[in-house]
Amino acid sequence: MALAALGVVVYRPSWHISRGLITVAHEGGHALVALLTRRKLQGIRLHSDTSGVTLTRGRPTGPGMIFTAAAGYVAPSLLGLGAAWLTAAGYITILLWTVLVLLACMLLMIRNVFGVVALLTIGGAVFGLSWFAPPDVQAVGAQLAAWFLLIGGIRPILELRHKRRRGRAPDSDADQLARLTPFPGGLFVFLFLLISAATLVIGAYLLTPISLMNRLNGL
């Protein structure tokens, strides 16, 4: 599953198709943190070019805005870590239904047709896996999803780093954070990458066969 996820992320045509899943997690991270910091969530848009935007209302500065802006790029990796933990613990059904609940909540805030279609498609696939697939197939799907989020969460950060070097991302999350804080945008890109790399290492440990076997033997 790790190799399959790596292939999907590295191979450009498959990444172009699957990158939208990372965007859903990215924008969902912005939205969740905005709500947790008591900002008013106005809506989410997902676009066919795999980009997205989350609109919030509140103070244009301060901790709430900073945390909201910082949440996007690390959200896929953190979700992948959570998926890895639930998968390793054997809570596959809980994982699948948690994803469905999060997608349903996000659907309420979608403000464009493509975003609605995208979330319904993803939700339908997850529901079909949870309702019709046997447990072994569910476990394989959960592992693949966890690995994809863990590995796929890193590539957009590397792409952001490349775009910023060429001056092609002046309004990126990192540059917004640079305007909100006294720190340069490059530092935030580094922190995004550091967090995502750490979650990949931890998630890989949780999902390795040796780790899983130790847990089963302990039970």
N, C-alpha and C positions, 0 to 999 in steps of 0.2 A: 504493500500500500504506500509506503514511503517513496519507493522508486516510481510508482505510478503517479503520485502527486507531484514529485519532482519533475517528471517528464511533462506533465500538463503545464507546469509553471515555466519551465525552460523553453519548451517548444512554442515559437511565436504564434502560429495559428491557433493552437489550443488555448494559449494564454489569452488571446484576444477574445475568445468566446467565454472563457471561464472567469475572466477578470471582473465581470459584473458581480459575481458573488462576493468578491473582496470589497467592491464598492458598496454593496448592501451592508456589509458589516461595518465599513468605514462610516457611512452616513448614520447607521444605527448607533454607533458609538457616540457621534456628535449629539444625536437626539437624546439618548439616555442620560448623558452627563448634563445636558442642558436642563432636563427635567429635574435631575438630582440637585442641581445648583439653583433651582427655582427661576430659571429663565423661561419665558413663554415660547413654546415651540409652535412656529407658524406653519411649517410644512417641510416636506422632503421631496426632492425631485431626482429621479434616476433617468439618465439619458442613454440613448442607444450606442453612443461612443464610449460607454463604460464610465463616464464621469457622473458626478452627482453633486447636489448642493443641499444643505440643511439650513433653513432660515429660522432664526430665533430673534426674540425681542427682549430687550432688557438694557441694563447699563452697558455702554460700549467698551467699558474698561472694568478692571477688577478681577477677583479670583474666578467668578462664575464664567466670564468670557474666556479667561485664560485656560481653565480646565476644559471648557467646551471645545476650544480650538485644538487643544493638545490631544483630545481623545480619539480623533479619527484614525490616524495612522497606526496607532497601537491596538485599536479595537479588534481587527481580525486576528492578530496574534494572541491576544488575551482570550478571545472566544475560542480559539484553537486550543489553548491551554486548558480551558474549562472543559471542552469536548474531550480532550485527551484524558483528563482526570475521571470524568464520568464513564468513558469507555473502558479505561483500565479497571475501574471499580465494578464494572458489569452493569451499570445503570443505563443501558442502551435506550430502553423505552422512555425513561425520564428525559434523556438527552433529546430524543426526537420530538417529544411533545413540548419540551421547553422551547425548542426552535420554532415549532408551530405557533406557540403563544407569542413569542417575540415578533414573528413575521406578521401575525394578525394585528398586534399593537402598532407595528410600523405601517401596515396597510392603511390604518385609519388616518395617518398623517401624509400619505402620498398625494401629491398635487398635480400629477400628469399621467396620461394614459399609459405611456410606456412603463412607467414605474408600477402601475397597478398590474399590468400584464406580467411584468417580470416577477413580482412578488407572488402572484397567483400561480405562476408556473413553478417557481421554487417550492412554494407551499404544497402544491399538488404532488410534486415528486417526493417530498418528505412524508406527506400523509400516506401516499401509496406504499412507500418503504415501510412505514410503521404499521400499517393496517394489513397489508397483503403479503409482505415478505417474511420468510421463515427467520428465526432468530440468528442463524449463522449469516444469512445475507444481510440482515440488519447490522450485525457486528462489523462486517466488512465495509458496509456503507459508512458506518460511524467512524471507523478508523481512517478511511479514505478522506472523509470530510475534515477530521481533525488534522491529519497530515497536510491537507491542502491549505487550511487556514494558517497553520504554523509556518509552512514554507512560503505560501503565497503572500503572507503578510509582509515578507521582507522585500519582495521585488518592487512594489510601488515606492518604498522608501529609497531604494537604489535609483529608481527612475526619477524621483524628486530631486535627489542629489545631482543627477546628471543634468536635469533641466535647469536647476538653479545655477549651475556652473556656466550654462550658456545664456543665462538671463531670460529664460523662457517661463518662469513661474513666479512673477512678482507678487502675486496675491495668494500664494500657497499658504497652507496652515502654518508652516515654519516662519514665513515672512510676516504673517499676521501676529504670531507670537513675538517676533522680534519688535514689532511696533507696540505691542502691549507690555513688554518687559524691557529691562536694560540689556538683555542678552542677545547676541547675534543669532540669525536664523540657522546658521550652520551648526550651532550647538544643539538646537532642537532636533535637527536631522540626525545628528549623532546619537542623541538620547532615544529617539524613535528606533534607530537601528539597534542600539544596545538592548533596549527592552525586548524587541522582537527576537533578537538573537538569544537572549536569556530564556524566553518562553519556548523557543525551539529546542534548546538543550534540555530543559525540564520536561517538556512534552515528549521528546524522544525517549528520555529515560522511562517515563510512565508507560509508553507504548511499546517498548522493546519486549520481545518474547521472554527474556530472562526475568524482567521485572514482573511481567504478567504471571509467569510460572511461580515465582516466589509468593505472589499474593494468593494464588490458588492453593499452593501448599500450606500457606498460613491458615487458610480457611479449613 
